[in-house]
Amino acid sequence: MVDSVSRLYQAVLATREGRNPSPRTGRLFDKGRAFIAKKLAEEAVEVALEAALDDRRAAVRESADLIYNLAVLWVDMDIRPEDVWAEMRRREQLLGMAEKLPKRGEKPDAAKAGSSGLRHERDGLDVALADAGPEIVGEPRELPPARPRR
């Protein structure tokens, strides 16, 4: 997978530098980092929804979209895949595997103890996410039909 991500990163970088024409990738760069970040978040939600629906094939397709948009964001932010792999190696040395680090002041197992929800604050934005437990929060609804793949 590392090779696939590295090849994707190099192709996206080449597009950014004008060496690999890709209209879709070029449009993402033209719209700016906030738009790229929004696309990345949308793809992450789509992966999660497909997983919640137990649709493995769709989750795989959406995961590929997520990784593509992550590579675009990395190029835009001048983050190389090697930078991320180095962070993963560091976490593996600290924790035994490259899992998410505990928040500042949080004991390593505190996240597993079961809080009433998650809270994130950054740049004046305070977001609280309820712990949905095993059910999806909100009114039951039918999902829209899958959009056609090109």
N, C-alpha and C positions, 0 to 999 in steps of 0.2 A: 504494500500500500504506500509506503514511503516513496517508492519510485514513481507511482502513479500521481501522487500529490505533487512531487517535485516536477514532473513533466507538465502537469496542469499549471503549476505556478510559473514555470518558464514560458509556457504559451501565453498566459495572461500578461506576464511582464513584457513579452515581445509585442503583444497588442498595444500595451500602454506606450511602448517606445516606437510604435509605428512600423514594426517589422512583421507583423502577423495580422492582416486585416480580419477583424471579427466585428461585424456591426453591433451585435448584441453586447459584447464586452465593451466596445467603444462607447456605446450609449450609457452604460453604467458609469464609466469614468466621467463622461460629459455631465452627468446629473449630480455628481459629487458624492462625497463620503457619507453624508447623512442618508442619501437615497440608497447607497450600497448597503449601509448598516440596516436600513429598513428591510431591504430585500433579504438579507441574511436572517433577520429575525422572522420574517414571514416563512422562509423555508424551514427554520427550526420548528415553528408551530406546526407546519404541515407534516413534518416527520413525526412529531408527537401525536397529532391527530390520527395519522395512519396507524401508528402503534396502538393507540387506544382502541381503534377499530379492528385491531388484529389483522391488518392487511399487510403482510410481509412484503409482497412484491411492490406495493405502492410505497411502503416505507423505504425500501431499497432505492427506488427511483428518486424519491424526495431527498434521501440522504446524499445522493450524487449531486443534486441541485444545491444542497446545503454546502457541500465541500467546494463546489465551484464558486459560490458566492463568498465563501470564506477566503478562498484564494484571491479573489478580486479585492476584497477588503485588505488582505495582507499586502498585496502589491501597492494599493493606494496608501497604506500606512508605512511602507518600506519595512515590513516585517518579512523576514525570510523563513521558509519552513525550518531551516536549521536552528533558528532562534527558538521556535516552538519545541522542536525535538530536545534542545538543550534544557528547556524548562521542564519538560517531561522527565528527562533523566534526573534532574535535580529533585523533583518530587518523588521519584522512585527511590532515590537514595534516602530521602527523609522519611517516607511513609511506607516503603516496601512495594508500592505500586504508584503509577502516575495518576492518582485520583485528585479530586478537588481539595485544595488546602482549606483548613478551617479558617473562619473569619478571625480577625484580630480580637484577642481576648477570649475567644471561644475555645473550650477544651476540645481536643480532637474528636471525642465521641458525642459531643453535645448535639450535633446535628442529627444524630441517630436516635436521640432520646425522645423525639417526638414533640416538636413545638406546636403551638396553635396556628402557625403560619410562617411565612417567610417575609422578611423585610429587607429592602435594599434602598440605600440612600447614596446619591452621588450627584454632584453639581446642582444641589438644591432640589433635586427630584426625589421624592419620597414615595416609594411604591410598596404596597402591602399586598401579598398574595395569600389568600386563604388556603388552609390545608384541606384540599378537596377529599382526601381519603380515597376510598375505592371508587367513588362515583364522580361523574363529571358534573360540575356546578352549572346551574342555569336551567332554563326550560328545555324539555326534550324537543328536538327538532330533527328533521331529515336533512342529511347533508346534501349539498348540491351535487349533481353528477360530475364525475371526474372530467377534467378538461382534457381535450385531445392532446396527445403527445406528437411532437413534430420531429 
